[in-house]
Amino acid sequence: MPRILSPLLPLALALHLLAGSAGAQELAVADLRGRVLLAETPLAGARVVLHHVGTFESGPVDSVLTARDGAFRFRLPNVPDPATDPEIWFASVLHQGVSYFSEPIQLAIQLDSVQTIRVFDSETAPPEGAALPIAARYTLIEQQGVQWFLTDLFHPRNETGRTLIAGAGGATWVYPLPEGASDLQLGGEQMAPSSAEIVDGNLRVTSPIQPGIQEVIVRYRIPEPFLTLRYPGATDSVELMIREPAPVAVAGLANGQPVEMEPGVRYRRFNGAGLVDAVVSLTESEEPLELPMRWMTVGIALLLATAGVVAVLRPHPAVVLPGQRVAATVFDARMSPFERRQLLLLELARLDEARARGETPDDEWSNRRRTLLERARELGRTGS
């Protein structure tokens, strides 16, 4: 039954505002505004989907078509306020089989900006994967117990102007890994759990690769630190870090200044630039390594920021292979409680998107989501 308002209510409200009552407040308008561009051209008639990630429920909530100038607008039910509800809003566009996303909206001030979603036409990569130049490759080798692990961060550069997609049974990008690589884990924000695997000693990526410099983070087990790293094609910049103690001699890269990530945790560094079809060999040292008397101590955040790397040392917590235990989200010690809660909510968003794409089974999705929500609520209660 419709609610009937008194005809005197508008007048009473107007008089109340004119009187300048201390209790009067101006209602904020919760509009998420944006536009969709096809490369640099406004895209009309594109369907934009609004997504909500909250503590108790998540999913798509509305959709609109873009106007002639590519613009779109959603009216949110409330202005985001992390103090009362740590929620996230974002928009997505599906174009030629590829999903593109806006930045996540978590704060009221973000509603002042127009969100730009840039999409691209798609192109099917060759079955063996596209030959992409590498803007940078960062490699970290470390021992855990009796096992050795290698973390690789690749920045492949797609210069085609189109998003590369995999054809039936094909790949978008293939890259050689060291002999004996196994137990692949994926990290970063651009890789779905099922988008890469090790096939015949190669990293085989099937996820779409957008134009520009992209990010691929993988971590895998290696039999030993004495191995060969191959850099096919052009590689603009190379950084290799080996955790001590490791009696390893490196041929093919220049010695860099060692670093101490944290007290007692030291890494040797090697680097190179402008490599073409390079091969780097890691062999066992015949003599004990003499460390320099003075180590350059840098914080991990500073080192990775300088290198243009974020969360490279460990696989992304939102990406876990089937059958594996959910990895705990790793917080920087300097993060505020608010930042920690937002990180957990972003994980929830990625998890829900993976489920919507059919990449995460319902039971795994439910268990992982419950774990993330419990941690978010705990942070909200304790403020730690």
Residue pairs with C-beta under 8 A, 6 or more apart in sequence:
16 24
17 24
28 79
28 108
30 75
30 76
30 77
30 78
30 79
30 80
30 111
31 73
31 74
31 75
31 76
31 111
32 50
32 73
32 74
32 76
32 89
32 91
32 105
32 111
32 115
33 71
33 72
33 73
33 111
33 114
33 115
34 48
34 71
34 72
34 73
34 91
34 102
34 114
34 115
34 116
34 117
35 42
35 66
35 69
35 70
35 71
35 72
35 114
35 115
35 116
35 117
36 42
36 43
36 46
36 48
36 66
36 70
36 72
36 93
36 116
36 117
36 118
36 119
37 43
37 70
37 116
37 117
37 118
37 119
38 95
38 119
38 120
38 121
39 118
39 120
39 161
39 211
42 66
42 68
42 69
42 70
42 71
43 66
43 70
43 95
43 119
44 66
44 67
44 68
44 69
44 70
45 65
45 66
46 65
46 66
46 70
46 93
46 95
46 119
47 63
47 64
47 65
47 66
47 93
47 94
48 63
48 64
48 65
48 66
48 72
48 91
48 92
48 93
48 117
49 60
49 62
49 63
49 91
49 92
49 93
49 94
50 60
50 61
50 62
50 63
50 64
50 74
50 89
50 90
50 91
51 58
51 59
51 60
51 61
51 89
51 90
51 91
51 92
51 349
51 352
51 353
52 58
52 59
52 60
52 61
52 87
52 88
52 89
53 87
53 88
53 89
53 90
53 345
53 348
53 349
53 352
54 85
54 87
54 88
55 85
55 86
55 87
55 373
55 376
55 377
56 373
58 348
58 349
58 352
59 352
59 356
60 356
62 74
64 72
64 73
64 74
65 72
66 72
72 91
74 89
74 91
76 89
76 111
79 108
79 111
80 87
80 88
80 89
80 105
80 106
80 107
80 108
80 110
80 111
81 108
82 106
82 107
82 338
82 341
82 342
86 106
86 338
86 341
86 342
86 345
86 376
86 380
87 106
87 345
88 104
88 105
88 106
88 342
88 345
88 346
88 348
88 349
89 104
89 105
90 101
90 102
90 103
90 104
90 105
90 349
91 101
91 102
91 115
91 117
92 99
92 100
92 101
92 102
92 117
93 99
93 100
93 117
93 119
94 100
95 119
95 120
95 121
95 122
96 121
96 122
96 163
97 122
97 165
97 208
98 119
98 120
98 122
98 163
98 165
98 208
98 210
99 353
99 357
100 117
100 118
100 119
101 117
102 115
102 116
102 117
103 110
103 115
104 346
104 349
105 111
105 115
106 342
106 345
120 161
120 162
120 163
120 210
120 211
121 162
121 163
122 162
122 163
122 164
122 165
122 208
123 160
123 162
123 163
123 164
123 165
124 164
124 165
124 166
124 167
124 170
125 164
125 165
125 166
125 167
125 170
125 171
125 172
125 173
125 209
126 170
127 167
127 169
127 170
127 171
128 170
128 171
128 174
129 170
129 171
129 172
129 173
129 174
129 204
129 205
130 158
130 160
130 164
130 172
130 173
130 209
131 233
132 156
132 157
132 158
132 159
132 173
132 209
132 233
133 156
133 157
133 159
133 233
133 234
133 235
133 236
134 154
134 155
134 156
134 157
134 231
134 233
134 234
134 235
134 236
135 155
135 156
135 157
135 213
135 236
135 237
136 153
136 154
136 155
136 235
136 236
136 237
136 238
136 239
136 307
136 308
137 152
137 153
137 154
137 155
137 231
137 235
137 237
137 238
137 239
138 152
138 153
138 239
138 241
138 307
138 309
138 312
139 150
139 151
139 152
139 153
139 229
139 238
139 239
139 240
139 241
140 150
140 151
140 240
140 241
140 242
140 243
140 267
140 312
140 313
141 148
141 149
141 150
141 222
141 225
141 240
141 241
141 242
141 243
141 246
141 248
141 282
142 148
142 149
142 151
142 242
142 243
143 149
143 225
143 243
143 246
147 221
148 221
148 222
148 223
148 224
148 225
149 219
149 220
149 221
149 222
150 178
150 181
150 219
150 220
150 221
150 222
151 187
151 217
151 218
151 219
151 312
151 313
151 314
151 315
152 177
152 203
152 216
152 217
152 218
152 219
152 220
153 188
153 215
153 216
153 217
153 309
153 312
154 175
154 215
154 216
154 217
154 218
155 213
155 214
155 215
155 216
155 308
156 173
156 209
156 213
156 214
156 216
157 212
157 213
157 214
158 164
158 209
158 210
158 211
158 212
158 213
158 214
159 211
160 211
161 211
162 211
163 208
163 209
163 210
163 211
164 172
164 173
164 208
164 209
165 172
165 208
166 172
166 206
166 207
166 208
170 206
171 204
171 205
171 206
172 205
172 206
172 207
172 208
172 209
173 205
173 209
173 216
174 202
174 203
174 204
174 205
175 202
175 203
175 205
175 232
176 201
176 202
176 203
176 230
176 232
177 198
177 201
177 202
177 203
177 220
178 222
178 227
178 228
178 229
179 201
179 223
179 227
179 228
180 222
180 223
180 227
181 198
181 201
181 220
181 221
181 222
182 198
182 220
182 221
183 220
183 221
184 196
184 197
184 198
184 203
184 218
184 219
184 220
184 321
185 218
185 219
185 220
185 315
185 319
185 320
185 321
185 324
186 192
186 193
186 195
186 196
186 217
186 218
186 219
186 315
186 316
186 319
186 321
187 217
187 218
187 219
187 311
187 312
187 314
187 315
187 316
187 319
188 215
188 216
188 217
188 311
188 316
188 319
189 215
189 316
189 350
190 207
190 214
190 215
190 216
191 205
191 207
191 216
191 217
191 316
191 319
192 207
192 319
192 354
192 357
192 359
193 319
193 320
193 321
193 322
193 354
193 359
193 360
194 206
194 359
195 205
195 206
195 207
196 203
196 204
196 205
196 206
196 207
196 216
196 218
197 204
198 204
198 220
203 216
203 218
205 216
217 311
217 312
217 315
217 316
218 315
219 314
219 315
225 242
225 246
225 248
225 282
226 248
226 282
226 283
226 284
227 282
228 279
228 280
228 281
228 282
229 240
229 252
229 279
229 280
229 281
229 282
230 278
230 279
230 280
231 238
231 275
231 277
231 278
231 279
231 280
232 277
233 276
233 277
234 275
234 276
235 272
235 275
235 276
235 278
236 273
236 274
237 271
237 272
237 273
238 253
238 271
238 272
238 273
238 275
238 278
238 280
239 256
239 269
239 270
239 271
239 307
240 250
240 253
240 269
240 270
240 271
240 280
241 259
241 267
241 268
241 269
241 270
242 248
242 250
242 267
242 268
242 270
242 282
243 265
243 266
243 267
244 266
244 267
244 268
244 289
244 291
245 289
246 268
247 284
247 285
247 288
247 289
248 268
248 282
248 283
248 284
248 285
249 282
249 283
249 284
249 285
249 286
250 270
250 280
250 281
250 282
251 280
251 281
251 283
252 272
252 278
252 279
252 280
252 281
253 270
253 271
253 272
253 280
254 270
254 271
254 272
255 269
255 270
256 269
256 270
256 271
257 269
257 296
258 266
258 267
258 268
258 269
258 291
258 292
258 295
258 296
259 266
259 267
259 269
259 295
259 296
259 297
259 298
259 303
260 266
260 267
260 295
260 296
260 297
260 298
261 267
261 298
261 299
261 300
261 303
262 300
266 291
266 295
268 289
270 280
272 278
272 280
300 313
301 332
301 334
304 310
304 311
304 312
304 313
311 330
314 327
314 330
315 327
317 326
317 327
317 328
317 329
317 330
317 347
318 347
318 350
318 351
318 354
320 326
320 327
320 368
322 361
322 364
326 367
326 368
326 371
329 343
329 344
329 347
329 372
329 375
331 340
331 343
335 343
337 379
337 383
337 384
340 379
341 376
341 379
341 380
344 372
344 375
344 376
344 379
345 376
347 372
348 369
348 372
348 373
348 376
351 360
351 365
351 368
351 369
351 372
352 365
352 369
354 360
354 365
355 362
355 365
360 368
